[in-house]
């Protein structure tokens, strides 16, 4: 499911679909960590292995770290894309050439296209 949504999101340039793909993948990892933690705690109690009963809280900590990591990555990207982000010169070469190909355009001055992510 992750690969399908991720590839489709890249193809149609949809940040929302790409983030949704990562959300699906993080749900799988969180479920696996939770399952391992619960099974480890149950087996630790059953077999009398004292340190293994802490598997559940450790799994919860792993899931919390995963959530914070995802929130940080997507939050910084969202803030970066939300603010008026002017493209770098390397990214605007194609646009400059396109504008200069118009016969009426003689010169470009203060050319600062913004990343609107619509193309």
C-alpha positions in Angstrom: 0.0 0.0 0.0 2.9 2.4 0.8 4.6 1.9 -2.5 1.4 2.3 -4.5 0.4 5.5 -2.7 3.9 6.9 -2.7 4.5 6.3 -6.4 1.1 7.7 -7.3 1.8 10.7 -5.2 5.1 11.3 -6.9 3.5 10.8 -10.3 0.7 13.3 -9.8 2.9 15.5 -7.5 0.6 15.2 -4.5 2.2 15.9 -1.2 -0.9 14.9 0.6 -0.9 11.4 -1.0 2.8 11.0 -0.3 2.3 11.9 3.4 -0.6 9.5 3.5 1.6 6.8 2.2 4.2 7.4 5.0 1.3 7.5 7.5 0.3 4.0 6.3 3.8 2.7 6.7 4.2 4.2 10.1 1.0 2.5 11.2 2.5 -0.8 10.2 5.7 -0.2 12.1 3.7 1.0 15.2 1.5 -2.1 15.1 4.5 -4.4 14.8 6.3 -2.6 17.7 3.1 -2.8 19.8 2.6 -6.5 19.0 6.3 -7.3 19.9 6.0 -5.3 23.2 2.8 -7.0 24.3 3.9 -10.5 23.4 7.3 -9.8 25.1 5.6 -8.6 28.3 3.2 -11.6 28.4 6.0 -14.1 27.8 8.2 -12.3 30.3 5.5 -12.6 33.0 4.8 -16.2 32.0 8.4 -17.4 32.0 9.4 -15.2 35.0 11.9 -13.1 33.0 11.8 -9.8 34.9 13.4 -7.6 32.4 11.2 -8.8 29.5 8.0 -7.4 31.2 9.4 -4.0 30.3 9.0 -4.8 26.6 5.6 -3.1 26.4 6.7 0.3 27.8 9.8 0.1 25.6 7.7 -0.6 22.5 5.5 2.4 23.5 8.6 4.6 23.7 9.7 3.4 20.2 6.2 4.3 18.8 6.4 7.7 20.5 9.8 8.4 18.9 8.5 7.3 15.6 5.5 9.7 15.9 7.8 12.6 16.9 10.2 11.9 14.0 7.4 11.8 11.5 5.8 15.0 12.9 9.2 16.8 12.8 9.9 15.8 9.2 6.4 16.5 7.8 6.0 19.6 10.0 9.3 21.2 8.8 8.4 20.4 5.2 4.9 21.8 5.5 6.2 25.0 7.1 8.9 25.3 4.3 6.3 24.8 1.6 3.7 27.1 3.2 6.0 30.1 3.5 6.8 32.1 0.5 9.6 29.9 -0.8 11.6 31.5 -3.6 13.2 29.0 -5.9 17.0 28.9 -6.1 18.7 29.9 -9.4 19.5 26.3 -10.3 15.8 25.4 -10.1 14.7 28.4 -12.3 16.9 27.8 -15.4 14.0 26.1 -17.2 11.6 28.9 -16.3 14.1 31.6 -17.4 14.7 29.9 -20.7 10.9 29.6 -21.2 10.3 33.3 -20.5 13.2 34.4 -22.6 11.9 32.4 -25.5 9.0 34.9 -25.8 10.0 37.3 -28.6 8.6 40.4 -26.7 10.8 39.7 -23.6 14.1 41.6 -23.9 15.6 41.2 -20.4 14.8 39.5 -17.0 15.1 41.7 -13.9 14.3 40.5 -10.3 13.1 37.1 -11.5 12.0 35.4 -8.3 9.4 32.6 -9.0 7.8 31.0 -6.0 7.4 27.3 -5.4 3.7 26.8 -5.8 4.0 23.0 -6.5 1.3 23.1 -9.1 3.3 21.9 -12.1 
